[in-house]
Each structure stands twice: as C-alpha cells, then as structure tokens.
Amino acid sequence: MTNWHPEIPDGQGPLYIRLADRIGEDIATGALAAGAKLPPQRDLAYDLGVTVGTIGRAYAVIRQRGLVSGEVGRGTFVLGSAPEPTLEENTKPDLDRPPHAPAGSASRATSWLQGAMAAPRDTAFAGTRISVPSPEAIRFDSTSAPEIGQAEAICSLTAEITREAAYEIASYTRTVPDSWRQAGRIWLSRAGWEPSEGSIVPTTGAQAAIMAIIAATTAPGDQIAFEDLTYSSIARGAALSGRRPIQVARDNEGPLPEDLARVCAQKHPKLMFLMPSMHNPTVRVMSARRRQEIADVARQHNLWIIEDEVYGSLREADLLPIAALAPERTFHVGSLSKSVTAGVRGGWVSSPLSHAQRVYTAHKMLTGGISFLLSELSARLVLSGAAEDFRKKILAEIAARHALVKTHLGKYEMEAAPDAPFLWLKLPEPWLSGTFKAAAASENVLIDDEDEFKAGRSGKVYHRVRIGITNPRSREETAKGLQVLQDLLEDNCVCYDSFE
C-alpha cells in the first residue's frame, strides 16, 4: 500500500474529475510508481472529506484512461508506462495479423480469465454477474445449496458406483436406467401429484433441461414469453439460440392471465417460462386459481409451458403443479442444485410423452450427453433417502441464516421467507439498485441488482436487489457479508457524488 495522499485541485469542475486529473499527474510524474496500490475508496474518502461515490467515480475515470487496473477483492493498481493490455473481448477475427504471425503478436493478453473476473461489458449476452469472481468475494449473487456435510455421503456413493459400474464410467452413456427415471419421479412429485415414470427425462441440471426443452419445442425466430421480472438467464439463453423473448406483465402471483392472452393473440409465442412455487427473485407463490387461469390461456392459444420447480423443491406446498392441470403441454423441471447439492448437476424433466424423446435428443445434442457418474450419483442420492435428509438439513440452515438477515437487515423492507435461499430487498432512499451493487462489490460482497432479473428492456424500476444467503461457506461468512451491506445501507450519503 502506498503512502501517497493527494490534494484535490481547486476549480469549477466536478470533484471526481479534478481528483482523477490529479491522480493522472502523480502517475505521470512518478509520485505514483507502476505497481503501486491506490488506497481503498473508503479510506481515501475519509482522508479527503468526500463521499465514497466521489472516489469511486474518480477511480473509474482513471481506469477508462488506462492508467490503473482494478479487480474486485484485490484493489486498484497503477499500470506501468508500457503496461500489458488488459484482455478485451473482441468478437471479430483479427484481419490485420498475418496468417503465420505468432498468436500473441496482436494481443498480449494471457488468459480469458482476466476479462471473466471483471463486470461483463455485454450484459445482454452475459447478464450483470461477474463470470469468475475473486475467490475471496462473499457470494450473495448465487443460491447453490449450502455445505451441510454432503461430501461424506457423496464419497461413499461414488465409491460404490466406481466398484459396480467400471465399464459405464469408462464409456459414453447410451442407456437410461429405470433407476434414473424412478429417482426423477420421486423428486418431482408434490402435493399429491406424481408424474409417470415414462415421462421422466434425466438431465445435467435444470438449465440444460430448460434449454433442451426450448430446442425441442421451438425453432429459431420463434417467440418465448417471460414474466417481466424473472430468472433472465433463460431469456438470454433463448436469445442466444435465436429465439425471441417477449415480456408479460405480472403481479404478486405471477403473469397476468389477461396480459398473457393479449400477448398470445398479438405475438403468438410458442412457449412460456414460469416459476410458480417460488418465484425468483420475489419469493412469491402462484395461487391455485392463477395456475388454472394460466393453464386455460395456454390451452386456448396452444402454448407450451416450462414449469421451473428448482426452488420449489424447498417449499412444502399443497398446490397442484401446472403439470397436473395441463399435462399435455407442461414440462415440469426440477434439480438438486438448491436443495441438495449443486456440484452433482442432477436434474429431471417430466415431459409430455409426445416430446420426451425430443427433449432427450435435444439435451444430448446441446450438451454432448449426460454423465453416467453424475446421473447415477443423483439417482442414488434420491433413492437412498440421502437427498431428502439433506433437503431437511438445508431448510434448517436457510432458516438459521434468515435469523442473521433479521439481525442485520430486519428494519428494511424486503420479500423473504424462511424456506427461500434469497431475499428481495427494497433499498432505502437515496440508493439505486446498480449503485448499491457497485458499492457492495467495492467491499468484496457480490449481490444481484434488479437488472439481472429483467427479461428485456423495461421502464419499471423496483429499487431492489436480490441477496442470496446460501452460497457463503458458513454462517460466519454470511454474517460478515450482511454486516457490510448493513453498513452501506446505514451510510445514507455514500451513494452521492460531491460537486462544487
């Protein structure tokens, strides 16, 4: 850490511009040497008597000028006079480089990971999350199942599989054992509804399952309906595959049936994506009446439905799934990622029989095929009862972490539930969703702003962020991250820039 301490020049321009100019001068004169680490934004703000927002904007300006580099969790460093260029993603081939020139002659960047550890430049393609976060970051931007002792059972079951199925592990997966479909039937069953074993397609997690369903039911150019607030990674994936996402207005229960009918009549989507049991990010549940209304509209307009119940496996509910109301057009999707273990990538689809084989084939074409080891492990976790045991323990852990949320953020407005691995926090004045996310990232805490959950351009502003509480390694790390967020929320001027 350098002992450098600047003075902001007098003048009429914004403070952050004058500070950025001074930093640039000190770099040019050598007062700040190459490799020097600039002070943390909070420390420098305190020393200079300005807001953290002013320092953050000044640091952003000098980064844009190519004078410094910065990474979440590491800090901001002065670049040398002839710095290694940072990795910049370029989607066009380098036409200027001779065919036989060394690969590094046009760009000296050493790894794509450099870019992946920064905020995405193309958010329409990649979303707003950092692809490869710093290992030291507190990850409130993910909701994978917490670690509650799964490794021991997974180790034991994996040892059994390697002893009993050496050939299957060595080869490609060419069959779908009955046990895999039995496990899927058990895991997807809820509220008295049980899918037929013949409808079950095992998959490599829910995301791969959903993309396979999209490929099996639509063609490039077709439109897919999404709620205007949703798990937008699916919308981006659909757009990447040539489909066109369109938005349907929603209320606290889900999509408005009348607006869905209007969208169907005007734009003729082929498919709709829903999360009825635990909506992401609002935590809300769709009522029985609304489920029936959506099923009725889907029938009227010949609309396929994806019913994403990945979070639903955490919620005990007596509501029939949409797959029970409209089985001929509903793909019911579940996985182990939120309620058992994410790393095993276990997932299943209960498909209309007319399309089950198409979904299996599409999944194979998109992913290369399911892993025997992971699929067998997922099935044994369910059939042995270990998955249900883990689910109960994870629900207890989620409830314990919600107690920490209440301690640190309880006075703020939020949508939360003791069985939900995330909460939808309403930011107090004068915070904006994006600035709060950036302020948290500067403290090495990663959260999701509201734009991460918008399926497309929208004039709606919620002033909310989603905070996932199950990904941190421990309750202690969870409490540490929540304390950072609490401190930011209680600093009611940190999000303002100072001008003279």
KOLPA-319988 format. One record per residue (C-alpha): residue in one letter; x, z, y. Coordinates in steps of 0.001 Angstrom, whole numbers, plus 500000, padded with zeros to 6 digits. Each point is the difference from the previous one (the first is absolute). Layout:
// KOLPA-319988
AXZY
...
***
This chain:
// KOLPA-319988
M500000500000500000
T501394499053503417
N500225502428502946
W498884497200502318
H497455501037502610
P498693497316502383
E498608500237503483
I496945497838500744
P500780497793503017
D497820500283503065
G497678497074500652
Q496455498720500057
G499647498634496468
P498648501839496950
L502121502886498793
Y500459498519496547
I501390496728501394
R502446501828502264
L501095502184497089
A500426496946497743
D502141498348502711
R502183503107500242
I500491500145496231
G500962496320500043
E502567500626502725
D501508502917498079
I500299497840496888
A501643497216501999
T502532502366501624
G500848501781496766
A498454503317500966
L497943499468496857
A502287498674497282
A498966497779497125
G498528502114497226
A499035502877502286
K496691501613499143
L497607500446502895
P498286503379500399
P496614500488498314
Q497186498965502276
R498577503498500326
D503386501492500898
L500743497404502671
A496475500300501411
Y500495503741500388
D503423499579501605
L498764497423502517
G496640501640500692
V497928496988498958
T497564499311497164
V500978498914496521
G498006496821500635
T502364499067502835
I503047500425497754
G498325498091497181
R499258497015502239
A503551500020501389
Y501429500017496483
A497647497151499052
V501266497932502955
I503661500405499071
R499184499144496392
Q498347496788501212
R503140499256502031
G502073500276496818
L502024502971501246
V498993502526497357
S498503500160496552
G497533502582498785
E498529501060496691
V497299502542499313
G501645503162498714
R503553499089501063
G499968499624503755
T501084497471502636
F503573498691499984
V502037497944502460
L501008496609498652
G503511498641500451
S500920497137502308
A499711497587497057
P497413501707497838
E498837498955496610
P496641498363500708
T497030501850498619
L498032498275497323
E497261497849501487
E497497498435497690
N499805496245500519
T497422498148497976
K501527496588500690
P503061498628498189
D503277499847501894
L500302496259500734
D503147500407502071
R502198501397497246
P501884497325498021
P498904499732496369
H503275501387498649
A500630502600502679
P500281503606498842
A496668501753499881
G501145502583502519
S501206497499502579
A496650499747501778
S498967503620499697
R502247502969499367
A497209502364499015
T500855501655496689
S496599500944498557
W496294499461500457
L499680503803499835
Q501213500183503600
G496789498375501168
A497832501779497442
M500990503396501424
A498640499093503440
A496424499575501186
P498635496596498894
R500106497237502598
D497242497986498366
T497267502610499570
A497443497366498982
F502183499326496966
A501428503427499231
G497748502525501680
T501310502778502218
R501887502079497447
I503768499995499598
S500690498278496675
V503003502111498969
P499893503325501874
S502975502282500466
P500399502316496980
E499925502950502418
A496655499028501550
I496943502142499353
R497554497488498551
F496495500642501284
D499408496227499828
S499485500036496224
T497583501740497650
S501568499735496568
A499275502839497589
P502086503100500772
E502618501169497547
I498442502794497934
G502059499782496786
Q499066496563498652
A503572499176498963
E500051502210496917
A496888498426498463
I501122496503500961
C503405500637498416
S498398501155496750
L497533497110499816
T502669497440500879
A502211501312497203
E497106499578497573
I499409496437501148
T503654499003499691
R500115501374496465
E496760498364498897
A499997496653501816
A503565498731500273
Y499001496362499452
E497214500089502606
I502360501460502589
A502601497315499319
S497521497126500168
Y497380498682502412
T496538501565499878
R497836497519498118
T497110502189498852
V497570502473501543
P499720502939497599
D496612501653499590
S501516503289501192
W500752498522503431
R496363499003500462
Q498772503333498629
A502113501810502580
G498630497788502755
R496418500653498931
I500603503760500090
W501811499976503338
L497481497784501821
S496876501819498720
R498154502109502590
A496616501518500814
G498566499167496581
W501095496365500211
E502405498720497397
P501321496436500018
S500055498071496764
E503349499928498287
G499807496229499819
S499930499759503795
I503294501855500543
V503075498105501203
P503205502098500243
T502137499251503052
T503212501008501731
G498307502290502493
A496989499444502241
Q501601497713502585
A501016497468497352
A496530500301498475
I498276499254503298
M502219497021500768
A499270498654496503
I496251500364500617
I500339498117503287
A501867497210498197
A497435499906497191
T496905499814502213
T501051498073503114
A502048496991501049
P502316499488503003
G497841499588503087
D497201502235498716
Q498962502958502132
I500104503636498868
A497993502726501744
F501592503305500980
E498697502962501946
D501445499973503495
L501883503174499078
T501480499910496521
Y503091499965497795
S501281496920501761
S502899499307497650
I497454498188497838
A498861497927502978
R503616499052500752
G500591499160496358
A496894497817499967
A501192498172503110
L503433499539498443
S498329498264497047
G498095497611502266
R496684501837500146
R498377500853503329
P499033503625500703
I496852500551502062
Q498658503289501301
V496720501830499468
A498887502816502290
R499836503460498447
D498663503471500685
N500876503331498402
E498648498876496622
G501645496616499782
P499072496404500832
L496688499502501762
P497701498060497633
E498423498038502851
D503405498932501328
L501192499099496514
A496889497847499583
R500701498336503353
V503630499309499082
C498949498615496607
A497399497707501559
Q502341498703502707
K503423499929498339
H499287499987496242
P502774502294498711
K500603499929496264
L501132503594499567
M499849503440501637
F502437502917499742
L498542503536500032
M501170503618499561
P496701501867499482
S501042503398498606
M502827500851502389
H500398497559502845
N503515499455501274
P500700501178502712
T496776501862500965
V499561502075496764
R496259499172500097
V497776499346496978
M497341497306499678
S496507501300499198
A497968498883496996
R497566498174502274
R502778498087501776
R501554499008496675
Q496698498538498865
E499541498179503312
I503476498442499721
A499302498960496409
D496725498387501083
V501705498005502784
A502732498921497583
R497419498699497546
Q498090498184502694
H503131498187501214
N501849499664496659
L502848502222501195
W502657501453497708
I500921503665500625
I503294501833499515
E499292503713499645
D503298501793500640
E499794503455498423
V503689500927500103
Y499252502960502285
G496631500455498332
S501741501407496909
L500739503107502097
R496367500584500959
E497373501521497743
A496789498210500912
D496567499473498497
L499596496609501664
L499788496983497733
P502708497417500704
I498962496616501313
A501156498582496659
A497047501806498395
L497591498481502555
A501343496440499934
P502169499664496863
E499806496203499965
R501912499685503308
T502035503201500437
F503658500536499120
H500579503745499693
V503697500851500575
G501836503259499298
S503549501227499506
L502158503065499450
S501906499741503273
K498172502610502119
S498787502416497347
V502679499970497271
T503228498149500784
A500795496960502132
G503293498964498428
V498472499071496639
R497834497316501687
G497070500486497646
G496752498240500916
W496843498494498547
V497128497719501006
S496508500061498565
S499076496354500504
P496824498005499535
L500484498467496568
S499725496528501503
H503298500556501842
A501983502552497983
Q502260497409498387
R500501498264503365
V501090503293501552
Y502432500614497130
T501438496492500346
A500236500226503797
H501755503368499725
K502506498522497568
M500659496984502241
L500443502154503119
T502102502797498486
G501691498436496996
G497926502170497679
I499532503702499443
S502814502218498739
F499432501249496462
L501854503229500688
L498034500863503155
S496627498921498599
E500516501928496770
L501156503033501966
S496943499794502283
A497680499814496989
R501637502960498277
L499826502093503162
V496238499480500044
L499290500214496275
S502137503132499540
G498148501833502747
A503144500327502114
A498589497800502767
E496913502193500388
D502172503124500028
F502196498498502715
R496950498962501995
K498756503590500118
K503415501313501015
I500321497336502692
L496595500914501422
A501192503611500219
E503187498862501761
I498005497874502444
A497807502997500832
A503104502134500586
R501450497414502360
H496711499800501879
A500411503717500664
L503259499100501759
V498155497323501980
K497500502621501127
T502844502279501112
H501781497356502065
L497283497560501066
G496794501925499457
K498986500057503650
Y499964496203500243
E497117497708499063
M500500498253496674
E498294498511496969
A501331501841496956
A498924501301496595
P501660502365497500
D500162497225497377
A501408497319502337
P503767499355500112
F499804498975503667
L498202500894503218
W498759497915502917
L501121501854503127
K498430499481503423
L502735500109502632
P499394502105503115
E500391498557503468
P502191498302501099
W501461498893496660
L499617496449498714
S500271499226496300
G503077497796500291
T501905502271502371
F499341503040497835
K501271498148496944
A503149499000501899
A500536503544501262
A499656501371496473
A502431497372498668
S502555501052502608
E499821503443498361
N500430498424496546
V496344500491498992
L498174496837498932
I496229499680500400
D497532497111500211
D498398498917503250
E496487498572500024
D501237496393500135
E501255500370496428
F496349500114498889
K498518497156501992
A499264496913497939
G500413497758503045
R499828499953503767
S497550502549501291
G498889501342503347
K499202503372498451
V502299502865500892
Y499799503234498018
H502956501966501431
R500717501231496481
V502879500118497543
R500017500430496240
I502207502751498603
G500654499959496262
I500944503423498643
T500829499363496336
N503216497984500254
P502383502672501393
R502054501575497219
S498693503527500518
R497614502162501978
E502992501123502044
E500778496419501028
T496309499445500708
A499921503047502276
K503163498845501769
G498485496602500747
L496701501511501127
Q501897502295502360
V501635496950501605
L496602498405500519
Q498579503233501368
D502847500254502518
L499387496426501143
L496274500566500408
E500563503152502002
D502451498266502354
N497282498421502114
C502356497957502199
V502392498574497445
C498095496709499781
Y500255499269503719
D502794498113501708
S501296501243503351
F500052497682503005
E500953500578503641
***
